[in-house]
Amino acid sequence: MGARHVASGFTLVEVLVAMAITALISVMAYTGLSSALSGAESMRAAATRAHEINQALSMLSRDLRQVVNRPVVDELGQLSPAFSGGELASDSLVLTRAGWHNSTGAPRSALQRVRWWLEDDQLWRGYFPVLDRTAGTEAVETAVLDDIERFEVRFLSALSVLESDRNDVIDRRNWQDNWITDLSQPGQLPAPPAAVEVVMEVVGLGEVRRTYVLPSS
């Protein structure tokens, strides 16, 4: 009687187990890849947001560090102080600054009148093409930063009243919420403050606080 030959192969159970293992490995690989891509996208978005915030703060810093005591005539023909701001002011921050670059050699001043304000959760910066305006003078306005819930500015009259504790935490009791013309003293315009504190509430990030010492008048 001849030898019996047994056909070799996989049983149905073995095939199903192999398919299940392959599917599991595929799911794990896809999940890992998806997590890696999501993480990379989150990091890219965070880096982009950080760049936008730093760019806005750099622009604000350049304006504040070049403040000059040059009042201007507004569109109503009234003399406005070189620097004003706060809750009671028309805008959160208005100032005259030096260093307006003139690469084209246009017949204009190197000084620039700048304003910053918050509108519809957007931080805006505007400037006027001339210092002393007329009724037809229009500002050039740019939305600098989105998703800003709060933009506040506080003012310090003199560095001599600046106080801090032993941990270098600034005592803000001597800071003012407004820097505007005192209506009880007509004809007297306030000079720029000695220092400015800017506080922004950024959606998804929280509070951002910066302090700037202004040039001495």
Backbone as a chain_set.jsonl record, in Angstrom:
{"seq": "MGARHVASGFTLVEVLVAMAITALISVMAYTGLSSALSGAESMRAAATRAHEINQALSMLSRDLRQVVNRPVVDELGQLSPAFSGGELASDSLVLTRAGWHNSTGAPRSALQRVRWWLEDDQLWRGYFPVLDRTAGTEAVETAVLDDIERFEVRFLSALSVLESDRNDVIDRRNWQDNWITDLSQPGQLPAPPAAVEVVMEVVGLGEVRRTYVLPSS", "coords": {"N": [[0.858, -1.177, 0.0], [0.649, 2.196, -0.934], [2.44, 5.178, 0.25], [0.698, 7.707, 2.038], [-0.094, 10.956, 1.01], [-0.258, 14.06, 2.555], [-1.937, 17.016, 2.097], [-0.505, 20.23, 2.533], [-1.262, 23.392, 4.188], [-3.172, 26.392, 5.109], [-5.537, 26.539, 7.675], [-8.987, 27.598, 7.901], [-9.417, 28.965, 10.259], [-6.823, 29.785, 10.911], [-6.309, 31.552, 8.798], [-8.24, 33.546, 9.277], [-7.32, 34.491, 11.754], [-4.834, 35.528, 10.991], [-5.671, 37.549, 9.25], [-7.021, 39.175, 11.065], [-4.935, 39.994, 12.732], [-3.38, 41.418, 10.877], [-5.182, 43.476, 10.231], [-5.363, 44.721, 12.719], [-2.739, 45.631, 13.075], [-2.64, 47.423, 10.952], [-4.573, 49.318, 11.746], [-3.357, 50.289, 14.081], [-1.042, 51.383, 12.991], [-2.136, 53.375, 11.346], [-3.4, 54.937, 13.264], [-1.201, 55.819, 14.752], [0.179, 57.273, 12.773], [-1.758, 59.189, 12.162], [-1.908, 60.517, 14.621], [0.671, 61.541, 14.757], [0.66, 63.271, 12.554], [-1.37, 65.021, 13.342], [-0.22, 66.085, 15.642], [2.007, 67.348, 14.514], [0.697, 69.251, 12.945], [-0.578, 70.728, 14.93], [1.633, 71.777, 16.272], [2.674, 73.316, 14.219], [0.627, 75.18, 13.863], [0.679, 76.412, 16.382], [3.234, 77.517, 16.34], [2.944, 79.321, 14.239], [1.003, 81.034, 15.334], [2.398, 82.035, 17.547], [4.375, 83.44, 16.203], [2.834, 85.426, 14.947], [1.862, 86.849, 17.171], [4.268, 87.737, 18.346], [5.184, 89.325, 16.263], [3.24, 91.361, 16.207], [3.658, 92.476, 18.773], [6.273, 93.348, 18.459], [5.938, 95.359, 16.57], [4.335, 97.133, 18.026], [6.137, 97.7, 20.071], [8.169, 99.067, 18.673], [6.8, 101.405, 18.003], [6.287, 102.514, 20.568], [8.831, 102.843, 21.661], [9.858, 104.898, 20.235], [8.577, 107.243, 20.767], [7.775, 110.689, 20.579], [7.56, 114.026, 21.867], [5.437, 115.587, 20.393], [2.784, 117.413, 19.821], [-0.306, 117.367, 17.879], [-2.475, 118.714, 15.338], [-5.852, 117.982, 15.172], [-8.543, 116.601, 13.085], [-10.593, 118.333, 13.607], [-9.458, 120.704, 14.028], [-8.415, 121.063, 16.522], [-5.896, 121.12, 19.07], [-4.084, 118.287, 19.857], [-2.671, 116.138, 22.356], [0.705, 114.824, 22.336], [0.702, 112.225, 23.137], [-1.687, 109.903, 24.178], [-4.251, 107.935, 25.808], [-6.049, 105.012, 27.045], [-9.017, 104.001, 28.93], [-10.844, 106.124, 28.835], [-10.11, 107.574, 26.676], [-10.233, 108.36, 23.13], [-9.139, 106.334, 21.624], [-7.4, 103.291, 22.472], [-4.683, 103.724, 22.496], [-2.756, 106.398, 21.408], [-0.294, 108.099, 19.624], [2.626, 110.108, 18.84], [5.33, 109.327, 16.875], [8.833, 108.89, 16.113], [11.136, 108.11, 13.402], [9.893, 107.224, 11.039], [10.234, 105.485, 8.274], [11.451, 106.534, 5.113], [11.722, 105.509, 2.263], [11.256, 106.215, -0.363], [11.736, 108.87, -0.561], [9.704, 110.75, -0.253], [7.962, 113.892, 0.063], [7.584, 114.403, 3.084], [7.146, 114.315, 6.687], [9.428, 112.74, 9.017], [8.222, 111.979, 11.242], [5.414, 110.302, 12.689], [1.944, 109.846, 13.109], [0.234, 107.694, 15.144], [-2.178, 105.178, 15.943], [-3.649, 102.767, 18.142], [-6.061, 100.232, 18.657], [-8.811, 98.173, 19.863], [-11.143, 96.207, 18.181], [-13.999, 94.358, 17.589], [-12.793, 91.934, 18.477], [-10.353, 92.125, 17.229], [-7.074, 93.371, 16.972], [-6.067, 96.529, 16.058], [-4.022, 98.701, 14.044], [-3.4, 101.997, 13.12], [-2.374, 104.717, 11.0], [-1.681, 108.152, 10.184], [-1.229, 110.003, 7.15], [-0.163, 112.511, 7.436], [0.949, 114.784, 10.021], [-0.469, 117.025, 11.173], [-3.805, 117.283, 10.749], [-6.59, 117.588, 8.447], [-10.126, 117.937, 7.787], [-10.512, 116.147, 5.721], [-8.544, 114.228, 5.901], [-7.536, 110.929, 5.787], [-7.045, 107.897, 7.585], [-4.638, 105.242, 7.404], [-5.371, 101.98, 7.904], [-4.798, 98.886, 9.594], [-5.481, 95.522, 10.322], [-3.964, 93.942, 12.884], [-3.799, 91.726, 14.625], [-5.698, 88.816, 15.31], [-8.436, 87.397, 17.28], [-8.331, 88.585, 19.887], [-9.289, 89.284, 23.052], [-9.105, 91.272, 24.933], [-7.602, 94.443, 25.312], [-5.603, 96.464, 26.959], [-4.187, 99.455, 28.296], [-1.887, 100.867, 30.537], [-0.455, 103.549, 32.485], [2.527, 105.176, 33.577], [3.585, 107.888, 35.446], [6.142, 108.793, 36.194], [9.43, 107.443, 36.46], [10.441, 107.473, 38.97], [8.453, 106.857, 40.73], [8.061, 104.232, 40.381], [7.615, 101.08, 41.69], [8.466, 97.921, 43.157], [8.235, 94.545, 44.472], [10.286, 92.31, 46.501], [10.504, 90.185, 44.838], [10.638, 91.267, 42.389], [8.174, 91.89, 41.317], [5.983, 94.095, 39.839], [4.575, 96.868, 41.463], [1.46, 98.05, 40.96], [-0.068, 100.137, 41.864], [0.544, 102.806, 41.55], [0.152, 103.26, 38.928], [-1.644, 104.629, 36.146], [-4.949, 104.494, 34.735], [-5.742, 106.006, 32.632], [-4.564, 108.366, 30.225], [-4.931, 111.361, 29.515], [-5.995, 114.63, 28.366], [-6.317, 117.086, 30.871], [-9.255, 118.496, 31.475], [-9.83, 120.505, 33.224], [-7.727, 122.166, 33.148], [-7.348, 124.068, 30.808], [-5.64, 124.386, 27.691], [-3.278, 123.237, 28.519], [-1.323, 120.621, 27.687], [-0.752, 117.171, 28.27], [2.503, 115.788, 28.734], [4.208, 112.946, 27.239], [3.97, 109.803, 29.054], [6.203, 108.198, 31.461], [6.473, 105.471, 31.351], [4.831, 102.576, 29.968], [2.362, 100.1, 30.296], [1.198, 97.265, 28.67], [-1.556, 95.162, 28.249], [-2.792, 92.21, 27.0], [-5.442, 89.994, 26.228], [-5.387, 86.935, 24.963], [-7.081, 84.717, 22.889], [-7.221, 81.33, 23.731], [-4.649, 81.383, 24.711], [-4.294, 83.135, 26.828], [-3.378, 85.702, 29.182], [-1.235, 88.251, 28.058], [1.399, 90.249, 28.908], [3.195, 93.262, 28.761], [5.806, 95.6, 29.479], [6.917, 98.857, 28.845], [9.488, 101.21, 28.736], [9.43, 104.572, 28.024], [11.009, 106.921, 25.745], [12.825, 109.639, 27.204], [11.462, 112.896, 27.458]], "CA": [[0.0, 0.0, 0.0], [1.549, 3.339, -1.071], [2.399, 6.197, 1.31], [-0.355, 8.706, 1.87], [0.417, 12.346, 0.951], [-1.18, 15.004, 3.2], [-1.786, 18.369, 1.534], [-0.21, 21.256, 3.545], [-1.931, 24.665, 3.938], [-3.725, 27.085, 6.274], [-6.944, 26.313, 7.953], [-9.805, 28.812, 7.881], [-9.181, 29.686, 11.511], [-5.52, 30.446, 10.814], [-6.439, 32.69, 7.87], [-8.974, 34.597, 9.959], [-6.43, 35.07, 12.765], [-3.838, 36.338, 10.282], [-6.341, 38.75, 8.77], [-7.304, 40.025, 12.226], [-3.668, 40.601, 13.154], [-3.018, 42.422, 9.86], [-6.078, 44.625, 10.394], [-4.986, 45.405, 13.949], [-1.485, 46.352, 12.811], [-2.973, 48.561, 10.071], [-5.248, 50.329, 12.554], [-2.354, 50.89, 14.957], [-0.152, 52.215, 12.171], [-2.889, 54.557, 10.912], [-3.602, 55.785, 14.438], [0.075, 56.471, 15.052], [0.447, 58.256, 11.727], [-2.707, 60.275, 12.334], [-1.5, 61.286, 15.799], [1.885, 62.275, 14.4], [0.275, 64.368, 11.668], [-2.115, 65.998, 14.138], [0.753, 66.764, 16.485], [2.799, 68.255, 13.68], [-0.162, 70.359, 12.553], [-0.77, 71.564, 16.115], [2.879, 72.51, 16.494], [2.799, 74.317, 13.161], [-0.334, 76.24, 14.163], [1.171, 77.132, 17.557], [4.384, 78.318, 15.911], [2.41, 80.435, 13.44], [0.344, 81.954, 16.248], [3.44, 82.709, 18.32], [5.014, 84.405, 15.3], [1.911, 86.545, 14.76], [1.84, 87.638, 18.406], [5.569, 88.407, 18.468], [5.251, 90.359, 15.231], [2.409, 92.476, 16.667], [4.331, 93.104, 19.902], [7.449, 94.056, 17.938], [5.441, 96.581, 15.936], [3.932, 98.008, 19.122], [7.358, 98.12, 20.766], [8.837, 100.086, 17.862], [6.056, 102.654, 18.148], [6.43, 103.073, 21.903], [10.225, 103.19, 21.95], [10.239, 106.055, 19.435], [7.632, 108.313, 21.061], [8.3, 112.052, 20.7], [6.573, 114.957, 22.414], [5.025, 116.484, 19.323], [1.325, 117.47, 19.673], [-0.781, 117.515, 16.502], [-3.799, 119.305, 15.132], [-6.735, 116.937, 14.667], [-9.405, 116.967, 11.961], [-11.5, 119.399, 14.038], [-8.665, 121.902, 14.248], [-8.035, 121.143, 17.92], [-4.567, 120.619, 19.375], [-4.125, 117.036, 20.611], [-1.368, 115.837, 22.948], [1.565, 113.89, 21.606], [0.458, 110.866, 23.616], [-2.894, 109.744, 24.988], [-4.781, 106.574, 25.765], [-6.796, 104.533, 28.197], [-10.438, 103.712, 28.789], [-11.596, 107.344, 28.569], [-9.602, 108.192, 25.454], [-10.931, 107.937, 21.908], [-8.524, 105.051, 21.273], [-6.612, 102.741, 23.576], [-3.332, 104.281, 22.457], [-2.49, 107.322, 20.312], [1.024, 108.684, 19.891], [3.485, 110.585, 17.764], [6.598, 108.604, 16.944], [9.874, 109.211, 15.141], [11.669, 106.96, 12.686], [9.054, 106.764, 9.931], [11.172, 105.285, 7.167], [11.019, 107.181, 3.871], [12.604, 104.949, 1.233], [10.99, 106.83, -1.666], [12.076, 110.275, -0.521], [8.49, 111.56, -0.382], [8.028, 115.138, 0.838], [6.81, 114.269, 4.312], [7.92, 114.273, 7.922], [9.864, 111.434, 9.519], [7.361, 111.692, 12.382], [4.189, 109.622, 12.279], [0.872, 109.787, 14.095], [-0.174, 106.285, 15.179], [-3.216, 104.818, 16.908], [-3.918, 101.35, 18.36], [-7.35, 100.018, 19.315], [-9.408, 96.844, 19.737], [-12.475, 96.254, 17.583], [-14.504, 93.047, 17.173], [-11.769, 90.924, 18.802], [-9.172, 92.326, 16.391], [-6.203, 94.484, 17.34], [-5.831, 97.347, 14.871], [-3.057, 99.809, 14.057], [-3.631, 102.951, 12.048], [-1.509, 105.895, 10.994], [-2.108, 109.215, 9.286], [-0.159, 110.38, 6.23], [0.407, 113.788, 7.887], [0.793, 114.986, 11.455], [-1.573, 117.949, 11.396], [-4.809, 116.801, 9.82], [-7.771, 118.367, 8.094], [-11.336, 117.106, 7.806], [-10.455, 115.115, 4.687], [-7.41, 113.328, 6.086], [-7.952, 109.566, 6.113], [-6.009, 107.048, 8.168], [-4.337, 103.929, 6.829], [-5.652, 101.092, 9.023], [-4.438, 97.487, 9.355], [-5.763, 94.559, 11.387], [-2.66, 93.384, 13.232], [-3.885, 90.437, 15.32], [-7.061, 88.331, 15.527], [-8.754, 86.648, 18.494], [-7.883, 89.317, 21.071], [-10.48, 89.584, 23.831], [-8.897, 92.46, 25.764], [-6.394, 95.223, 25.049], [-5.593, 97.551, 27.936], [-2.922, 100.176, 28.44], [-1.75, 101.64, 31.767], [0.562, 104.569, 32.305], [3.3, 105.581, 34.755], [3.952, 109.288, 35.237], [7.589, 108.994, 36.367], [10.11, 106.225, 36.903], [10.753, 107.601, 40.389], [7.36, 106.263, 41.516], [7.983, 102.809, 40.054], [7.932, 100.247, 42.841], [8.302, 96.475, 42.992], [8.577, 93.826, 45.685], [11.585, 91.644, 46.468], [10.491, 89.234, 43.723], [10.595, 92.092, 41.175], [6.809, 92.035, 40.829], [5.694, 95.532, 39.804], [3.431, 97.397, 42.213], [0.712, 98.836, 39.969], [-0.947, 101.119, 42.501], [0.888, 104.138, 41.067], [-0.103, 103.339, 37.488], [-2.909, 105.266, 35.82], [-5.721, 103.824, 33.691], [-5.976, 106.936, 31.526], [-3.58, 109.438, 30.003], [-5.701, 112.269, 28.673], [-5.918, 116.038, 28.724], [-7.11, 117.504, 32.019], [-10.146, 119.553, 31.006], [-9.854, 121.598, 34.195], [-6.569, 123.008, 32.862], [-7.355, 124.293, 29.357], [-4.394, 124.861, 27.094], [-2.136, 122.468, 29.001], [-1.336, 119.259, 27.155], [0.161, 116.297, 29.019], [3.647, 115.189, 28.054], [4.114, 111.476, 27.291], [4.341, 109.205, 30.344], [7.548, 107.624, 31.539], [6.409, 104.049, 31.013], [3.521, 102.072, 29.552], [2.131, 98.658, 30.415], [0.183, 96.776, 27.739], [-2.097, 93.853, 28.633], [-3.666, 91.607, 25.993], [-6.025, 88.683, 26.512], [-5.359, 86.224, 23.696], [-7.902, 83.513, 22.902], [-6.461, 80.087, 23.727], [-3.318, 81.557, 25.284], [-4.391, 83.829, 28.102], [-2.928, 87.087, 29.297], [0.111, 88.633, 27.639], [1.67, 91.536, 29.542], [4.493, 93.833, 28.42], [6.067, 96.924, 30.031], [7.846, 99.601, 28.001], [9.959, 102.516, 29.188], [9.414, 105.48, 26.893], [12.132, 107.864, 25.705], [12.609, 110.85, 27.992], [11.108, 114.048, 26.638]], "C": [[0.893, 1.225, 0.0], [1.387, 4.33, 0.057], [1.338, 7.244, 1.002], [0.275, 10.1, 1.93], [-0.651, 13.293, 1.528], [-0.928, 16.407, 2.65], [-1.571, 19.374, 2.658], [-0.924, 22.556, 3.185], [-2.445, 25.265, 5.23], [-5.188, 26.713, 6.44], [-7.686, 27.656, 7.927], [-9.572, 29.639, 9.14], [-7.866, 30.44, 11.455], [-5.582, 31.658, 9.893], [-7.159, 33.86, 8.547], [-8.119, 35.28, 11.02], [-5.403, 35.978, 12.117], [-4.447, 37.639, 9.778], [-6.623, 39.72, 9.92], [-6.049, 40.735, 12.697], [-3.239, 41.692, 12.183], [-3.869, 43.677, 9.999], [-5.712, 45.435, 11.632], [-3.725, 46.234, 13.751], [-1.749, 47.583, 11.94], [-3.626, 49.685, 10.852], [-4.254, 51.043, 13.453], [-1.432, 51.81, 14.176], [-0.851, 53.491, 11.732], [-3.089, 55.518, 12.079], [-2.334, 56.531, 14.793], [0.409, 57.557, 14.049], [-0.467, 59.467, 11.873], [-2.336, 61.16, 13.518], [-0.268, 62.133, 15.5], [1.562, 63.473, 13.522], [-0.477, 65.457, 12.43], [-1.176, 66.783, 15.047], [1.593, 67.755, 15.713], [1.988, 69.473, 13.267], [-0.406, 71.308, 13.73], [0.469, 72.389, 16.407], [3.054, 73.606, 15.461], [1.857, 75.494, 13.431], [0.122, 77.079, 15.361], [2.347, 78.032, 17.198], [3.936, 79.527, 15.101], [1.766, 81.478, 14.332], [1.371, 82.732, 17.064], [4.15, 83.759, 17.471], [4.131, 85.632, 15.1], [1.896, 87.45, 15.989], [3.144, 88.41, 18.568], [5.714, 89.529, 17.453], [4.438, 91.589, 15.647], [3.084, 93.22, 17.819], [5.58, 93.864, 19.461], [7.044, 95.377, 17.294], [5.034, 97.604, 17.002], [5.15, 98.553, 19.86], [8.093, 99.21, 19.987], [8.131, 101.432, 17.981], [6.343, 103.303, 19.496], [7.854, 103.529, 22.192], [10.712, 104.38, 21.125], [9.259, 107.22, 19.62], [8.364, 109.652, 21.17], [7.172, 112.965, 21.176], [6.223, 116.012, 21.364], [3.496, 116.425, 19.222], [0.945, 117.677, 18.21], [-2.121, 118.232, 16.496], [-4.698, 118.231, 14.534], [-7.646, 117.47, 13.568], [-10.418, 118.063, 12.309], [-10.766, 120.712, 14.284], [-8.231, 122.097, 15.681], [-6.638, 120.55, 18.124], [-4.682, 119.393, 20.279], [-2.739, 116.716, 21.158], [-0.59, 114.814, 22.132], [1.251, 112.446, 21.952], [-0.819, 110.859, 24.443], [-3.365, 108.299, 24.891], [-5.525, 106.224, 27.024], [-8.269, 104.38, 27.912], [-11.252, 104.944, 28.388], [-11.138, 108.063, 27.308], [-10.374, 107.667, 24.245], [-10.416, 106.599, 21.411], [-7.683, 104.574, 22.439], [-5.237, 103.372, 23.656], [-3.185, 105.148, 21.217], [-1.168, 108.014, 20.613], [1.653, 109.239, 18.617], [4.84, 109.913, 17.933], [7.554, 109.083, 15.862], [10.229, 107.96, 14.352], [10.788, 106.405, 11.597], [9.916, 106.696, 8.683], [10.599, 105.84, 5.869], [11.935, 106.747, 2.734], [12.423, 105.619, -0.119], [11.344, 108.311, -1.701], [10.885, 111.188, -0.697], [8.594, 112.8, 0.501], [7.136, 115.08, 2.081], [7.746, 114.205, 5.503], [8.367, 112.849, 8.243], [9.09, 111.056, 10.775], [6.038, 111.125, 11.877], [3.194, 109.6, 13.434], [0.218, 108.411, 14.026], [-1.271, 106.097, 16.22], [-3.387, 103.301, 16.953], [-5.262, 101.22, 19.068], [-7.839, 98.593, 19.051], [-10.822, 96.992, 19.209], [-12.868, 94.871, 17.088], [-13.442, 91.96, 17.315], [-10.566, 90.982, 17.861], [-8.391, 93.53, 16.899], [-5.807, 95.221, 16.067], [-4.735, 98.376, 15.125], [-3.367, 100.705, 12.868], [-2.635, 104.084, 12.127], [-2.041, 106.895, 9.981], [-0.946, 109.638, 8.384], [0.501, 111.709, 6.591], [0.195, 113.901, 9.393], [-0.428, 115.85, 11.76], [-2.632, 117.72, 10.322], [-5.849, 117.871, 9.487], [-8.958, 117.413, 8.071], [-11.277, 115.979, 6.781], [-9.319, 114.127, 4.834], [-7.893, 111.947, 6.533], [-6.768, 108.755, 6.631], [-5.83, 105.78, 7.347], [-4.423, 102.926, 7.978], [-5.383, 99.636, 8.646], [-4.818, 96.648, 10.565], [-4.476, 93.789, 11.677], [-2.767, 91.977, 13.8], [-5.341, 90.085, 15.584], [-7.188, 87.64, 16.887], [-8.136, 87.283, 19.743], [-9.125, 89.771, 21.834], [-10.341, 90.869, 24.641], [-7.583, 93.125, 25.375], [-6.445, 96.456, 25.94], [-4.201, 98.163, 28.019], [-2.964, 100.952, 29.748], [-0.486, 102.498, 31.671], [1.221, 104.927, 33.644], [3.853, 106.973, 34.505], [5.453, 109.526, 35.316], [8.212, 107.698, 36.87], [10.424, 106.277, 38.395], [9.659, 106.998, 41.272], [7.172, 104.777, 41.193], [8.445, 101.986, 41.241], [7.692, 98.783, 42.507], [8.685, 95.798, 44.299], [9.908, 93.113, 45.52], [11.672, 90.578, 45.388], [10.406, 89.94, 42.377], [9.211, 92.124, 40.534], [6.413, 93.506, 40.945], [4.453, 95.853, 40.623], [2.693, 98.376, 41.293], [-0.208, 99.875, 40.594], [-0.662, 102.539, 42.013], [0.65, 104.304, 39.562], [-1.506, 103.909, 37.251], [-3.6, 104.519, 34.675], [-5.95, 104.715, 32.472], [-4.858, 107.97, 31.46], [-4.207, 110.393, 28.986], [-5.527, 113.698, 29.169], [-6.839, 116.335, 29.908], [-7.96, 118.708, 31.604], [-10.236, 120.721, 31.974], [-8.678, 122.549, 34.009], [-6.48, 123.23, 31.352], [-6.029, 124.87, 28.869], [-3.164, 124.11, 27.54], [-2.265, 121.02, 28.525], [-0.36, 118.39, 27.94], [1.316, 115.824, 28.145], [3.494, 113.674, 28.085], [4.525, 110.935, 28.657], [5.758, 108.65, 30.303], [7.576, 106.169, 31.105], [4.973, 103.668, 30.7], [3.481, 100.57, 29.781], [0.974, 98.268, 29.502], [-0.243, 95.378, 28.175], [-3.047, 93.392, 27.536], [-4.178, 90.271, 26.494], [-6.194, 87.969, 25.18], [-6.163, 84.933, 23.817], [-7.01, 82.271, 22.818], [-5.086, 80.185, 24.347], [-3.363, 82.224, 26.65], [-3.811, 85.222, 28.036], [-1.476, 87.238, 28.863], [0.345, 90.045, 28.143], [3.086, 92.001, 29.191], [4.608, 95.24, 29.029], [7.15, 97.591, 29.205], [8.203, 100.917, 28.676], [10.087, 103.417, 27.971], [10.629, 106.397, 26.904], [11.814, 109.099, 26.557], [12.366, 112.034, 27.078], [12.229, 115.072, 26.624]], "O": [[1.803, 1.32, 0.824], [0.364, 4.353, 0.742], [1.119, 7.611, -0.152], [1.088, 10.38, 2.812], [-1.788, 13.325, 1.058], [0.189, 16.917, 2.738], [-2.333, 19.398, 3.624], [-1.174, 22.81, 2.006], [-2.201, 24.735, 6.314], [-5.948, 26.594, 5.479], [-7.062, 28.717, 7.931], [-9.535, 30.868, 9.087], [-7.783, 31.589, 11.889], [-4.968, 32.685, 10.182], [-6.749, 35.013, 8.413], [-8.176, 36.5, 11.177], [-5.124, 37.067, 12.618], [-3.829, 38.699, 9.865], [-6.482, 40.933, 9.768], [-6.08, 41.922, 13.021], [-2.789, 42.76, 12.598], [-3.365, 44.796, 9.902], [-5.741, 46.666, 11.615], [-3.641, 47.38, 14.194], [-1.165, 48.645, 12.154], [-3.296, 50.856, 10.664], [-4.297, 52.267, 13.578], [-1.082, 52.893, 14.647], [-0.251, 54.565, 11.739], [-2.97, 56.734, 11.93], [-2.369, 57.723, 15.099], [0.869, 58.636, 14.423], [-0.035, 60.611, 11.732], [-2.431, 62.385, 13.446], [-0.17, 63.284, 15.925], [2.114, 64.557, 13.71], [-0.265, 66.649, 12.208], [-1.319, 67.996, 15.204], [1.863, 68.861, 16.183], [2.505, 70.59, 13.235], [-0.439, 72.527, 13.562], [0.369, 73.567, 16.75], [3.525, 74.698, 15.779], [2.232, 76.653, 13.253], [-0.025, 78.301, 15.362], [2.453, 79.159, 17.682], [4.477, 80.622, 15.254], [1.954, 82.676, 14.121], [1.234, 83.941, 17.254], [4.487, 84.837, 17.96], [4.629, 86.757, 15.085], [1.916, 88.674, 15.864], [3.13, 89.598, 18.89], [6.303, 90.569, 17.752], [4.884, 92.722, 15.465], [3.085, 94.451, 17.846], [5.905, 94.907, 20.027], [7.726, 96.389, 17.453], [5.349, 98.789, 16.892], [5.188, 99.727, 20.229], [8.584, 100.17, 20.579], [8.78, 102.475, 18.05], [6.612, 104.502, 19.565], [8.051, 104.513, 22.904], [11.848, 104.826, 21.291], [9.127, 108.073, 18.743], [9.433, 109.739, 21.775], [5.995, 112.711, 20.923], [6.653, 117.163, 21.442], [2.956, 115.502, 18.613], [1.768, 118.107, 17.401], [-2.801, 118.335, 17.517], [-4.359, 117.633, 13.513], [-7.545, 118.63, 13.168], [-11.029, 118.652, 11.418], [-11.366, 121.705, 14.694], [-7.732, 123.164, 16.04], [-6.249, 119.603, 17.441], [-5.303, 119.454, 21.34], [-1.736, 116.992, 20.499], [-1.154, 114.05, 21.349], [1.504, 111.542, 21.155], [-1.008, 111.714, 25.308], [-2.94, 107.545, 24.016], [-5.624, 107.025, 27.953], [-8.721, 104.602, 26.788], [-12.247, 104.818, 27.675], [-11.735, 109.067, 26.92], [-11.076, 106.659, 24.33], [-11.172, 105.814, 20.838], [-7.297, 105.366, 23.298], [-4.685, 103.54, 24.743], [-3.454, 104.697, 20.103], [-0.947, 108.467, 21.736], [1.274, 108.894, 17.498], [5.421, 109.935, 19.018], [7.137, 109.611, 14.832], [9.69, 106.882, 14.603], [10.908, 105.23, 11.251], [10.282, 107.721, 8.108], [9.423, 105.647, 5.56], [12.804, 107.499, 2.294], [13.337, 105.597, -0.943], [11.262, 108.942, -2.754], [11.024, 112.288, -1.233], [9.23, 112.771, 1.554], [6.05, 115.659, 2.098], [8.961, 114.063, 5.36], [7.757, 111.879, 7.794], [9.264, 109.963, 11.315], [5.602, 111.436, 10.768], [3.56, 109.364, 14.585], [-0.291, 108.009, 12.98], [-1.289, 106.774, 17.248], [-3.282, 102.629, 15.927], [-5.572, 101.998, 19.97], [-7.357, 97.906, 18.151], [-11.606, 97.794, 19.717], [-12.168, 94.276, 16.269], [-13.219, 91.169, 16.399], [-9.843, 89.997, 17.716], [-8.966, 94.572, 17.215], [-5.283, 94.628, 15.125], [-4.544, 98.854, 16.243], [-3.57, 100.23, 11.751], [-2.109, 104.382, 13.2], [-2.754, 106.535, 9.044], [0.205, 109.628, 8.82], [1.595, 112.007, 6.113], [-0.637, 113.199, 9.967], [-1.311, 115.447, 12.517], [-2.384, 117.937, 9.136], [-5.959, 118.9, 10.154], [-8.803, 116.216, 8.311], [-11.935, 114.954, 6.96], [-9.143, 113.264, 3.974], [-8.581, 111.824, 7.546], [-5.638, 108.914, 6.169], [-6.756, 105.312, 6.684], [-3.64, 103.004, 8.925], [-5.693, 99.201, 7.537], [-4.516, 97.014, 11.7], [-3.965, 93.072, 10.817], [-1.933, 91.122, 13.501], [-6.126, 90.927, 16.022], [-6.194, 87.341, 17.549], [-7.501, 86.603, 20.55], [-9.92, 90.556, 21.318], [-11.343, 91.489, 24.998], [-6.579, 92.453, 25.14], [-7.229, 97.376, 25.706], [-3.187, 97.489, 27.837], [-3.954, 101.621, 30.043], [0.421, 102.216, 30.888], [0.569, 104.973, 34.687], [4.505, 107.22, 33.491], [5.987, 110.366, 34.591], [7.585, 106.95, 37.62], [10.65, 105.239, 39.017], [9.91, 106.667, 42.43], [6.233, 104.146, 41.678], [9.553, 102.181, 41.74], [6.836, 98.446, 41.688], [9.37, 96.388, 45.135], [10.586, 93.291, 44.508], [12.761, 90.113, 45.05], [10.139, 89.313, 41.351], [9.091, 92.36, 39.332], [6.498, 94.093, 42.023], [3.418, 95.198, 40.495], [3.244, 99.405, 40.901], [-1.053, 100.438, 39.898], [-1.548, 103.392, 42.063], [0.918, 105.365, 38.998], [-2.423, 103.699, 38.045], [-2.95, 103.988, 33.775], [-6.312, 104.225, 31.402], [-4.295, 108.385, 32.472], [-4.035, 110.248, 27.776], [-4.984, 113.939, 30.248], [-7.988, 115.895, 29.942], [-7.438, 119.805, 31.407], [-10.669, 121.81, 31.595], [-8.627, 123.61, 34.63], [-5.625, 122.642, 30.691], [-5.398, 125.702, 29.52], [-2.087, 124.327, 26.984], [-3.187, 120.3, 28.908], [0.749, 118.83, 28.243], [1.133, 115.5, 26.971], [2.716, 113.161, 28.89], [5.343, 111.547, 29.344], [6.415, 108.636, 29.262], [8.571, 105.69, 30.562], [4.028, 104.343, 31.108], [4.444, 99.858, 29.494], [-0.099, 98.868, 29.556], [0.596, 94.516, 28.438], [-3.993, 94.098, 27.186], [-3.439, 89.505, 27.112], [-7.037, 88.346, 24.366], [-5.949, 84.149, 24.741], [-6.15, 82.173, 21.943], [-4.411, 79.167, 24.498], [-2.558, 81.909, 27.527], [-3.759, 85.844, 26.975], [-0.608, 86.456, 29.251], [-0.434, 90.948, 27.835], [4.048, 91.242, 29.305], [3.624, 95.978, 29.086], [8.174, 96.981, 28.897], [7.325, 101.65, 29.131], [10.765, 103.075, 27.003], [11.219, 106.628, 27.96], [10.667, 109.543, 26.616], [13.004, 112.154, 26.032], [12.105, 116.114, 25.98]]}, "num_chains": 1, "name": "protein.A"}
